Amino acid sequence: MSIWGKVLGGAAGFAMGGPLGALVGAALGHVADKQSSDDGEPKDSTKGISFTIGVIVLGAKMAKADGIVTRDEVTAFRQVFQVPPHEVKNVARIFDQAKREAEGFEPYAKQLARMFRSNMGVLEDLLDALFHIAKADDVLHPAEIEFLQKCAAIFGFSAEEYDRIRAGHVAGDDKDPYAILGVDRNASDIEIKSQYRKLIRENHPDTLIAQGVPQEFVDIANDKLAAINDAYDQVQKHRGFT
């Protein structure tokens, strides 16, 4: 069964519990029953489901951060998630439930942070997806920027790491390769090489596949790796090292 069949077949709320499970239960009409290990980590079989639902919920709340959900933002969400046509209405029920919820996004972000605390690459791809939705209408509203900054902090990213992630979403061809790599222009060649290897390790698609993350986010990871490799190539040429 595909990830969407698992999620929309009613397994999600039972699998994850917490605020995410409660919201899914309200949207799909069943009661959540938390099934996780004692340390708060979800069982491996539920991680992909939990991640998918978490992004739907945060995507909905992020889209509404500036006070209105635009058609462009909904389209951007559908670009991130290639939802089967026969499941669009069910996904919309979860998306709409998240928009209606009076509770803020923080409890959902915290639950995802606990779930994937051992894999920052997964959380970084989640932030990339949220950036994609935020800039769909060609404007990064201050409220959306604040939302993204708070999500990044909850996920455990430093201000410097957030700046690196954001740099990958700067419009135009003037993207700073040093900013994309998250290194200072005065950093040594050894420091740059070390940071590059760290980013490759954290964002490798195989890592996401092992976590049961949906294919859409594996595709995002591939795009991210391409941007990291391109930035590193530019720095290599600029500095003349191999």
C-alpha positions as YAML, in Angstrom:
chain: A
units: angstrom
residues:
- id: 1
  name: MET
  ca: [0.00, 0.00, 0.00]
- id: 2
  name: SER
  ca: [1.31, 3.49, -0.80]
- id: 3
  name: ILE
  ca: [2.01, 6.13, 1.85]
- id: 4
  name: TRP
  ca: [-1.22, 7.88, 0.86]
- id: 5
  name: GLY
  ca: [-3.24, 4.71, 1.29]
- id: 6
  name: LYS
  ca: [-1.84, 4.28, 4.78]
- id: 7
  name: VAL
  ca: [-2.47, 7.88, 5.74]
- id: 8
  name: LEU
  ca: [-5.92, 8.27, 4.30]
- id: 9
  name: GLY
  ca: [-7.05, 4.76, 5.08]
- id: 10
  name: GLY
  ca: [-7.29, 5.85, 8.71]
- id: 11
  name: ALA
  ca: [-4.00, 4.51, 10.06]
- id: 12
  name: ALA
  ca: [-2.35, 7.86, 10.68]
- id: 13
  name: GLY
  ca: [-4.07, 9.06, 13.82]
- id: 14
  name: PHE
  ca: [-3.80, 5.67, 15.47]
- id: 15
  name: ALA
  ca: [-0.12, 5.46, 14.58]
- id: 16
  name: MET
  ca: [1.25, 8.74, 15.82]
- id: 17
  name: GLY
  ca: [-0.91, 10.15, 18.63]
- id: 18
  name: GLY
  ca: [-0.13, 13.57, 20.03]
- id: 19
  name: PRO
  ca: [-1.41, 16.80, 18.46]
- id: 20
  name: LEU
  ca: [-0.88, 15.45, 14.92]
- id: 21
  name: GLY
  ca: [-2.92, 12.34, 15.62]
- id: 22
  name: ALA
  ca: [-5.68, 14.37, 17.27]
- id: 23
  name: LEU
  ca: [-5.96, 16.67, 14.27]
- id: 24
  name: VAL
  ca: [-6.11, 13.75, 11.85]
- id: 25
  name: GLY
  ca: [-8.73, 12.13, 14.03]
- id: 26
  name: ALA
  ca: [-10.86, 15.27, 13.85]
- id: 27
  name: ALA
  ca: [-10.45, 15.44, 10.07]
- id: 28
  name: LEU
  ca: [-11.01, 11.76, 9.27]
- id: 29
  name: GLY
  ca: [-13.36, 10.84, 12.09]
- id: 30
  name: HIS
  ca: [-11.47, 8.46, 14.34]
- id: 31
  name: VAL
  ca: [-9.68, 8.53, 17.69]
- id: 32
  name: ALA
  ca: [-5.90, 8.72, 17.95]
- id: 33
  name: ASP
  ca: [-4.07, 6.10, 20.00]
- id: 34
  name: LYS
  ca: [-0.39, 6.85, 20.43]
- id: 35
  name: GLN
  ca: [1.96, 4.04, 19.46]
- id: 36
  name: SER
  ca: [5.58, 5.04, 20.01]
- id: 37
  name: SER
  ca: [8.61, 3.94, 21.91]
- id: 38
  name: ASP
  ca: [9.20, 5.12, 25.47]
- id: 39
  name: ASP
  ca: [11.59, 7.86, 24.36]
- id: 40
  name: GLY
  ca: [8.96, 9.54, 22.21]
- id: 41
  name: GLU
  ca: [10.31, 8.24, 18.90]
- id: 42
  name: PRO
  ca: [7.64, 6.74, 16.61]
- id: 43
  name: LYS
  ca: [8.01, 3.14, 15.51]
- id: 44
  name: ASP
  ca: [9.88, 2.83, 12.20]
- id: 45
  name: SER
  ca: [6.72, 1.68, 10.43]
- id: 46
  name: THR
  ca: [4.93, 4.91, 11.32]
- id: 47
  name: LYS
  ca: [7.65, 7.49, 10.65]
- id: 48
  name: GLY
  ca: [6.77, 8.00, 7.01]
- id: 49
  name: ILE
  ca: [3.08, 8.37, 7.85]
- id: 50
  name: SER
  ca: [3.83, 10.81, 10.66]
- id: 51
  name: PHE
  ca: [6.15, 12.86, 8.45]
- id: 52
  name: THR
  ca: [3.59, 13.09, 5.65]
- id: 53
  name: ILE
  ca: [0.80, 14.22, 7.96]
- id: 54
  name: GLY
  ca: [3.12, 16.66, 9.71]
- id: 55
  name: VAL
  ca: [4.01, 18.39, 6.47]
- id: 56
  name: ILE
  ca: [0.35, 18.63, 5.42]
- id: 57
  name: VAL
  ca: [-0.47, 20.28, 8.74]
- id: 58
  name: LEU
  ca: [2.51, 22.66, 8.80]
- id: 59
  name: GLY
  ca: [2.01, 23.42, 5.12]
- id: 60
  name: ALA
  ca: [-1.57, 24.48, 5.81]
- id: 61
  name: LYS
  ca: [-0.63, 26.63, 8.79]
- id: 62
  name: MET
  ca: [2.34, 28.14, 6.91]
- id: 63
  name: ALA
  ca: [0.12, 29.03, 3.94]
- id: 64
  name: LYS
  ca: [-2.21, 30.89, 6.30]
- id: 65
  name: ALA
  ca: [0.58, 32.65, 8.19]
- id: 66
  name: ASP
  ca: [0.03, 35.88, 6.24]
- id: 67
  name: GLY
  ca: [-3.72, 35.76, 6.93]
- id: 68
  name: ILE
  ca: [-4.90, 34.26, 3.65]
- id: 69
  name: VAL
  ca: [-4.33, 31.03, 1.72]
- id: 70
  name: THR
  ca: [-3.81, 31.89, -1.94]
- id: 71
  name: ARG
  ca: [-4.41, 29.66, -4.96]
- id: 72
  name: ASP
  ca: [-0.67, 29.84, -5.69]
- id: 73
  name: GLU
  ca: [0.11, 28.44, -2.25]
- id: 74
  name: VAL
  ca: [-2.34, 25.57, -2.70]
- id: 75
  name: THR
  ca: [-0.78, 24.87, -6.10]
- id: 76
  name: ALA
  ca: [2.69, 24.92, -4.54]
- id: 77
  name: PHE
  ca: [1.54, 22.43, -1.93]
- id: 78
  name: ARG
  ca: [0.33, 20.12, -4.67]
- id: 79
  name: GLN
  ca: [3.69, 20.48, -6.40]
- id: 80
  name: VAL
  ca: [5.44, 19.28, -3.27]
- id: 81
  name: PHE
  ca: [2.98, 16.42, -2.84]
- id: 82
  name: GLN
  ca: [1.97, 14.43, -5.91]
- id: 83
  name: VAL
  ca: [-1.33, 13.33, -4.38]
- id: 84
  name: PRO
  ca: [-3.24, 10.66, -6.34]
- id: 85
  name: PRO
  ca: [-6.40, 12.19, -7.90]
- id: 86
  name: HIS
  ca: [-8.70, 9.89, -5.94]
- id: 87
  name: GLU
  ca: [-7.13, 11.03, -2.65]
- id: 88
  name: VAL
  ca: [-7.15, 14.81, -3.24]
- id: 89
  name: LYS
  ca: [-10.42, 15.33, -1.31]
- id: 90
  name: ASN
  ca: [-9.13, 13.41, 1.69]
- id: 91
  name: VAL
  ca: [-5.86, 15.35, 1.79]
- id: 92
  name: ALA
  ca: [-7.90, 18.54, 1.50]
- id: 93
  name: ARG
  ca: [-9.88, 17.50, 4.60]
- id: 94
  name: ILE
  ca: [-6.68, 17.32, 6.66]
- id: 95
  name: PHE
  ca: [-5.35, 20.55, 5.10]
- id: 96
  name: ASP
  ca: [-8.61, 22.39, 5.83]
- id: 97
  name: GLN
  ca: [-8.80, 21.00, 9.37]
- id: 98
  name: ALA
  ca: [-5.32, 22.37, 10.04]
- id: 99
  name: LYS
  ca: [-6.37, 25.80, 8.73]
- id: 100
  name: ARG
  ca: [-9.41, 25.82, 11.03]
- id: 101
  name: GLU
  ca: [-7.57, 24.71, 14.17]
- id: 102
  name: ALA
  ca: [-7.27, 27.53, 16.68]
- id: 103
  name: GLU
  ca: [-4.08, 25.99, 18.07]
- id: 104
  name: GLY
  ca: [-0.83, 27.36, 16.65]
- id: 105
  name: PHE
  ca: [1.72, 25.41, 14.67]
- id: 106
  name: GLU
  ca: [4.23, 25.00, 17.51]
- id: 107
  name: PRO
  ca: [2.87, 21.74, 19.01]
- id: 108
  name: TYR
  ca: [2.97, 20.05, 15.60]
- id: 109
  name: ALA
  ca: [6.49, 21.30, 14.86]
- id: 110
  name: LYS
  ca: [7.66, 20.10, 18.28]
- id: 111
  name: GLN
  ca: [6.19, 16.65, 17.68]
- id: 112
  name: LEU
  ca: [8.00, 16.37, 14.34]
- id: 113
  name: ALA
  ca: [11.23, 17.61, 15.95]
- id: 114
  name: ARG
  ca: [11.00, 14.81, 18.53]
- id: 115
  name: MET
  ca: [10.25, 12.23, 15.84]
- id: 116
  name: PHE
  ca: [13.21, 13.12, 13.66]
- id: 117
  name: ARG
  ca: [15.67, 14.53, 16.17]
- id: 118
  name: SER
  ca: [18.29, 12.00, 15.02]
- id: 119
  name: ASN
  ca: [18.01, 13.02, 11.36]
- id: 120
  name: MET
  ca: [18.31, 16.74, 10.73]
- id: 121
  name: GLY
  ca: [18.34, 16.16, 6.97]
- id: 122
  name: VAL
  ca: [14.69, 15.11, 7.12]
- id: 123
  name: LEU
  ca: [13.75, 18.27, 9.02]
- id: 124
  name: GLU
  ca: [15.76, 20.39, 6.60]
- id: 125
  name: ASP
  ca: [13.85, 18.99, 3.64]
- id: 126
  name: LEU
  ca: [10.63, 19.78, 5.49]
- id: 127
  name: LEU
  ca: [11.76, 23.41, 5.82]
- id: 128
  name: ASP
  ca: [12.62, 23.47, 2.12]
- id: 129
  name: ALA
  ca: [9.08, 22.35, 1.30]
- id: 130
  name: LEU
  ca: [7.64, 25.08, 3.52]
- id: 131
  name: PHE
  ca: [9.84, 27.67, 1.80]
- id: 132
  name: HIS
  ca: [8.49, 26.44, -1.54]
- id: 133
  name: ILE
  ca: [4.92, 27.04, -0.36]
- id: 134
  name: ALA
  ca: [5.76, 30.41, 1.23]
- id: 135
  name: LYS
  ca: [7.30, 31.91, -1.91]
- id: 136
  name: ALA
  ca: [4.64, 30.53, -4.29]
- id: 137
  name: ASP
  ca: [2.97, 33.93, -4.60]
- id: 138
  name: ASP
  ca: [6.37, 35.58, -5.26]
- id: 139
  name: VAL
  ca: [6.28, 37.32, -1.87]
- id: 140
  name: LEU
  ca: [7.84, 36.19, 1.38]
- id: 141
  name: HIS
  ca: [5.51, 37.90, 3.84]
- id: 142
  name: PRO
  ca: [7.06, 38.94, 7.20]
- id: 143
  name: ALA
  ca: [4.62, 36.62, 8.99]
- id: 144
  name: GLU
  ca: [5.76, 33.73, 6.79]
- id: 145
  name: ILE
  ca: [9.41, 34.51, 7.49]
- id: 146
  name: GLU
  ca: [8.65, 34.55, 11.23]
- id: 147
  name: PHE
  ca: [6.85, 31.20, 10.87]
- id: 148
  name: LEU
  ca: [9.82, 29.65, 9.07]
- id: 149
  name: GLN
  ca: [12.31, 31.03, 11.60]
- id: 150
  name: LYS
  ca: [10.31, 29.66, 14.52]
- id: 151
  name: CYS
  ca: [9.95, 26.25, 12.84]
- id: 152
  name: ALA
  ca: [13.69, 26.15, 12.23]
- id: 153
  name: ALA
  ca: [14.39, 26.98, 15.88]
- id: 154
  name: ILE
  ca: [11.96, 24.31, 17.10]
- id: 155
  name: PHE
  ca: [13.59, 21.77, 14.79]
- id: 156
  name: GLY
  ca: [16.95, 22.59, 16.39]
- id: 157
  name: PHE
  ca: [18.58, 24.68, 13.67]
- id: 158
  name: SER
  ca: [20.77, 27.60, 14.72]
- id: 159
  name: ALA
  ca: [20.30, 31.07, 13.25]
- id: 160
  name: GLU
  ca: [23.34, 30.45, 11.04]
- id: 161
  name: GLU
  ca: [21.92, 27.15, 9.79]
- id: 162
  name: TYR
  ca: [18.59, 28.81, 9.06]
- id: 163
  name: ASP
  ca: [20.39, 31.48, 7.02]
- id: 164
  name: ARG
  ca: [22.10, 28.72, 5.02]
- id: 165
  name: ILE
  ca: [18.80, 27.00, 4.28]
- id: 166
  name: ARG
  ca: [17.16, 30.27, 3.32]
- id: 167
  name: ALA
  ca: [20.06, 31.13, 1.00]
- id: 168
  name: GLY
  ca: [19.06, 28.22, -1.22]
- id: 169
  name: HIS
  ca: [15.73, 29.94, -1.87]
- id: 170
  name: VAL
  ca: [17.03, 33.37, -2.87]
- id: 171
  name: ALA
  ca: [15.59, 34.44, -6.22]
- id: 172
  name: GLY
  ca: [17.76, 35.01, -9.28]
- id: 173
  name: ASP
  ca: [21.21, 33.85, -10.30]
- id: 174
  name: ASP
  ca: [23.08, 35.77, -7.61]
- id: 175
  name: LYS
  ca: [22.97, 33.05, -4.97]
- id: 176
  name: ASP
  ca: [26.04, 33.16, -2.77]
- id: 177
  name: PRO
  ca: [27.72, 29.70, -2.87]
- id: 178
  name: TYR
  ca: [29.34, 30.35, 0.52]
- id: 179
  name: ALA
  ca: [25.94, 31.09, 2.05]
- id: 180
  name: ILE
  ca: [24.45, 27.92, 0.51]
- id: 181
  name: LEU
  ca: [27.26, 25.90, 2.08]
- id: 182
  name: GLY
  ca: [26.87, 27.77, 5.36]
- id: 183
  name: VAL
  ca: [30.51, 28.85, 5.60]
- id: 184
  name: ASP
  ca: [32.22, 32.21, 5.99]
- id: 185
  name: ARG
  ca: [34.21, 33.53, 3.02]
- id: 186
  name: ASN
  ca: [37.24, 33.56, 5.31]
- id: 187
  name: ALA
  ca: [36.88, 29.88, 6.23]
- id: 188
  name: SER
  ca: [39.84, 27.63, 5.43]
- id: 189
  name: ASP
  ca: [39.74, 25.10, 2.61]
- id: 190
  name: ILE
  ca: [39.71, 22.32, 5.20]
- id: 191
  name: GLU
  ca: [36.69, 23.86, 6.98]
- id: 192
  name: ILE
  ca: [34.82, 24.21, 3.69]
- id: 193
  name: LYS
  ca: [35.54, 20.60, 2.72]
- id: 194
  name: SER
  ca: [34.38, 19.41, 6.14]
- id: 195
  name: GLN
  ca: [31.13, 21.40, 5.93]
- id: 196
  name: TYR
  ca: [30.49, 20.13, 2.40]
- id: 197
  name: ARG
  ca: [30.87, 16.50, 3.48]
- id: 198
  name: LYS
  ca: [28.56, 17.12, 6.45]
- id: 199
  name: LEU
  ca: [25.83, 18.60, 4.20]
- id: 200
  name: ILE
  ca: [26.11, 15.74, 1.72]
- id: 201
  name: ARG
  ca: [25.82, 13.20, 4.53]
- id: 202
  name: GLU
  ca: [22.80, 14.89, 6.14]
- id: 203
  name: ASN
  ca: [20.90, 15.48, 2.90]
- id: 204
  name: HIS
  ca: [21.60, 12.24, 1.06]
- id: 205
  name: PRO
  ca: [18.40, 10.68, -0.36]
- id: 206
  name: ASP
  ca: [19.39, 7.23, 0.95]
- id: 207
  name: THR
  ca: [19.11, 8.62, 4.48]
- id: 208
  name: LEU
  ca: [15.54, 9.75, 3.81]
- id: 209
  name: ILE
  ca: [14.58, 6.48, 2.14]
- id: 210
  name: ALA
  ca: [15.78, 4.62, 5.25]
- id: 211
  name: GLN
  ca: [13.43, 6.82, 7.32]
- id: 212
  name: GLY
  ca: [10.43, 5.92, 5.15]
- id: 213
  name: VAL
  ca: [10.03, 9.49, 3.90]
- id: 214
  name: PRO
  ca: [7.70, 9.91, 0.86]
- id: 215
  name: GLN
  ca: [9.22, 9.94, -2.62]
- id: 216
  name: GLU
  ca: [8.36, 13.62, -3.07]
- id: 217
  name: PHE
  ca: [10.89, 14.50, -0.38]
- id: 218
  name: VAL
  ca: [13.51, 12.21, -1.84]
- id: 219
  name: ASP
  ca: [13.13, 14.32, -4.99]
- id: 220
  name: ILE
  ca: [13.57, 17.49, -2.90]
- id: 221
  name: ALA
  ca: [16.74, 15.98, -1.41]
- id: 222
  name: ASN
  ca: [18.11, 15.31, -4.90]
- id: 223
  name: ASP
  ca: [17.50, 18.95, -5.86]
- id: 224
  name: LYS
  ca: [19.14, 20.06, -2.61]
- id: 225
  name: LEU
  ca: [22.20, 17.92, -3.27]
- id: 226
  name: ALA
  ca: [22.52, 19.38, -6.76]
- id: 227
  name: ALA
  ca: [22.50, 22.92, -5.29]
- id: 228
  name: ILE
  ca: [25.10, 21.97, -2.66]
- id: 229
  name: ASN
  ca: [27.35, 20.35, -5.26]
- id: 230
  name: ASP
  ca: [27.02, 23.35, -7.57]
- id: 231
  name: ALA
  ca: [27.91, 25.76, -4.75]
- id: 232
  name: TYR
  ca: [30.92, 23.63, -3.78]
- id: 233
  name: ASP
  ca: [32.10, 23.53, -7.41]
- id: 234
  name: GLN
  ca: [31.91, 27.33, -7.57]
- id: 235
  name: VAL
  ca: [33.94, 27.69, -4.37]
- id: 236
  name: GLN
  ca: [36.51, 25.18, -5.64]
- id: 237
  name: LYS
  ca: [36.97, 27.13, -8.86]
- id: 238
  name: HIS
  ca: [37.16, 30.42, -6.98]
- id: 239
  name: ARG
  ca: [39.80, 29.12, -4.57]
- id: 240
  name: GLY
  ca: [41.59, 26.72, -6.90]
- id: 241
  name: PHE
  ca: [41.58, 23.67, -4.61]
- id: 242
  name: THR
  ca: [40.48, 20.10, -5.40]
...
